[in-house]
Amino acid sequence: MTELSVIIPWRTDDGPRQEAWDYLRPLWGALPYELIIQDDPNPDGRWSTARAINAGVKRATASRITVFGADHFPEPEVLSKALCLMDDGYQWCHLFENVRYATEASTRRLTEGAIQPWQLKIGMQTDHCWGMWMFTREAWETAGGGDPRFVGWGFGDSALIDVWEAIYGPSPDRPGLTLTELWHPATERGVSDDNPNYRLYYEEYYPHRGDAEYMRAIHTRWAHLLPADG
């Protein structure tokens, strides 16, 4: 049995995202881990990363799980260090400190075979990386999975982090520094209360940060939205 399952939430756009994934998939496939490529099982509705991850975890055979995007390079050394943290008894951990985003032009040149990864041009770099973690199956089941009410863009990652931090405490030091992300067309973004995800997060999660009892029970608010088999 593999020691790690890697879930890639994925639905093709028949365009730039597909081209990036066509380039990256062989790199992921070369790792000695279980690779699970998972669509949102509700194809008639808006995309929910939580639903896709929930479905991927059901397929996973390892007791340690990580989630990466289809536009992210694999980082074997970071994964190895994170597995050591799990061996030390941690139930979850952040993986990276920040993210650097490749430009459109250099991403296209990379996928066309004109340059190598180290030649990518970076258009922007953030000073944080909230959405990349490794976790145990126990931590996932304790959280009840990901909240499928988060659809489209934003705040689902923060919600799950709040659950784990309340129950298990903060992440240990992150084993990776910078995650590299290939360019793709921008998704919908909204950080105001016009975004239903914003309202959901700031009404049901943020006010209860650190409350372990509340966070252990949070999944009861949306468990009825999960398939009958859990």
N, C-alpha and C positions, 0 to 999 in steps of 0.2 A: 504493500500500500504506500502511495506517495505521502511525503511528509507535508505537502502544501498543495492546496487547490487555488488556482488563480482564475478569478471570474472577470471576464470582459463583457460588460453590458453593451449590447451592440445591435444596431439596426442600420442597414445600408442606406445611403443617400444617393447611390448610383452616381456619385460625383467625387469631390475632393476627399471626403471622409473615407470612402471606399478605397481610393488610391493610397491614402496614408496607411490604412489597415492592410492592404495588399503588400505594402512594403514591410510593415512591422510584424505581421503574423508569423513569417518564418523565424524571426528572431525569438519570439515567444515560444514557438514550437520546439526550438532547440534546447530549451531549459528542461531539467529533469523533474518537472512538476506537472500536475494535472491541469490542463488548460480547458476552461469551460467558457464557451462563447454563447451568450444568452440574450435573447430578445425579451422585451416586455411581453408577457403572455396575453396582454389585452391589446391586440393590434388595432382594434377599432377606436380606441380612445387616445388621448394625449399620452405621450411618452412619460413613464414613471421609472426612474432609475431604481427606486426602492423595490418596485414590483419585479424588475429584471433581476436584481440581486437576490431577492427572496427566492425566485425560481432557480437561480444558479446555485444557491446554497443547498437546496434540496438535492441537486445533482452531485454536489461535491462529496468526495469520499474521504478527504483528509480532515483531521481535527483542527488544523490551522488553515485559515482562509485569508486571501487578500483580494482586493478589487482594484483593477487598473482600467484606464480608458483605452479605447482603440486608437488613440493618438499619442500614446505614451511609450517611450522606449522601456524595455525591460532593464532592470537594475539588479543583476544577480548578487552582487556583494551586499546591497542593501537588504535584499530578501533574506540572505543568509544571516546577517546580523539581527534582523527582526525575529527570525526563528530562534536564535539564541536567547532573545528576550523572552519569548514564549517558554523556552526551556527553563528559564529562571523564575517562572511562575506568573509573569504578567499575562493578563487576559486580553489586552489590546494595546496597540501603540500606533501613534502617528509614524509615518515613514520618512517624510521630507520636511525640510525647513521652508523651502520656497520653490517657485516654478518659473522656468524661463520658457518663453513662447517664441517659436521660430517664425520668421516672416513667411508670407505667402510665396514670394518668389523663390526663396531658398528651399522651402518645403517642396515646391514643384520640381526644382532641379534635383533634389534628393530622390524623389520617387521616380524621376525619369532616368536616374543613374548617372547624372552629370557631376555630382559631388558626393563626398562621404559625410557621415554624420558630424564629424568634428569640424566640417566646413559650414555648417548651418549658420545663418545670420539670425541674431536674436533681436526681436522688435521690442519686447517688453519683459520685465522680470518682476514678480511680486515678492514681497517680503514675508509671505506666509503660504502654507499649503495645508488646508483643512480636510480635503476630501480623500486623502490616501491613507489607508490604515491596513494593519494586519490584526486579526482577531481570532480567538478560539471559537469553536462551535458552542461551547458553554456560554460565552459572552453573547453570541448571536441569539441563542435560545432564551437567555435571561432577558434580553431586550425585547423579545417577541418578534425580532426581525426589523425590517425597515418600514417606516410608516408610508403606506401606499397612497395616502392623501396628498403627499407632495408630488405634484406632477409638473412637467415642464422644467423650468430652471429655478434653482435656489433653495437654500435653507434646510433641505433634507439631511445633508451632511452634518450641519450644526446640531440638528435635533438628535441624531444618533450619538454624536459626541457627548452631548449633555447627559444622555442616559448612561453611557459608560462611565463618564467622570463621576456621576453621582453614586453609582453602584461600586465601581472598582477604584476610584481615585484617578488622578491625572495620568497622562501618558508618561512613560519614561523618556529619557532623551532620545531624540529622533536619530535613527541610524543613518539616514541619508541627508545630504545637503540640498542638492538641486535636482528637481525633476524636469526633464525636457519634454515639451509638448509640441507636436507638429501643428501647423496651421490648419484651420478649417473655418468655414463660414460661421459667423457669430450666431449663437442661439439667442432666443429671446431673453432679455435681462430686465429685471425690475427690482429695485431695492426699496421701494416705497410700499405703503399699505394698499396700493392698487393691485399688488401681486398677492393672490390668495395664499401662496406659500409664506409670504411675510406675515400675514395675519395669523395663519395657523401657528407659526413658530413663536411669535411674540405673545400670543394668547395662551398657548398650551404648554410650551416648553420653557422659554426664557424666564418667566416669573418663578419657576420651580427648580431652577438650577441648584444642584447640591442636595436636593431632597430625594434620598434614595428610595424611600417608600413610595413616593409619588411616581418616580421614574420606573420602578419595577412594575407598576400597574398601568403605565401609559398605554401599552399595547391593547388594553381592554377597550380603549376608545375607538379602535379601528379594526379589531380582530374579525368583526363580522364582514369586512371587506375582503378577507383572504379566502382562497378556495377551500372547499369543504375538507380537503385532505391536509389542511394546515399550511 
